[in-house]
């Protein structure tokens, strides 16, 4: 599995670790967890940590687009921690698909990303 979901700092945010190439099955694993949190709390905060990430399969991209359309306003903050420039570009690409505040952090700035995701808006 290329995706792992954890609850960060007593439920303040969800932490999603992504590696390798995401598949449709990966989305079927972690999307219900996010949707349950949205149902319980309304808007959510998500910290995505990319490590050795190689993108998405076509099925995974489709699942991602469906999620984005269903939950356009349900994410308050999205921090992406990654290793490369194309991963940083993903944060720019995501902007039209959500009302979330989005920031990219280099992998060496994980603590800074964790602090930012917890800050009050």
Number of C-alpha atoms within 10 A of each C-alpha: 12 17 20 15 18 14 13 17 11 7 12 14 21 22 20 20 17 22 17 15 16 21 20 16 14 17 20 12 14 15 15 11 15 20 17 11 17 16 12 10 10 13 15 22 24 25 27 21 23 22 16 13 18 14 17 15 13 12 13 19 16 15 18 16 12 12 16 17 11 11 16 14 15 20 20 18 23 24 24 24 26 23 16 14 10 10 20 17 11 12 17 12 10 14 12 11 14 18 15 21 15 19 17 20 19 18 17 11 12 17 12 14 22 19 9 16 25 16 9 5 8
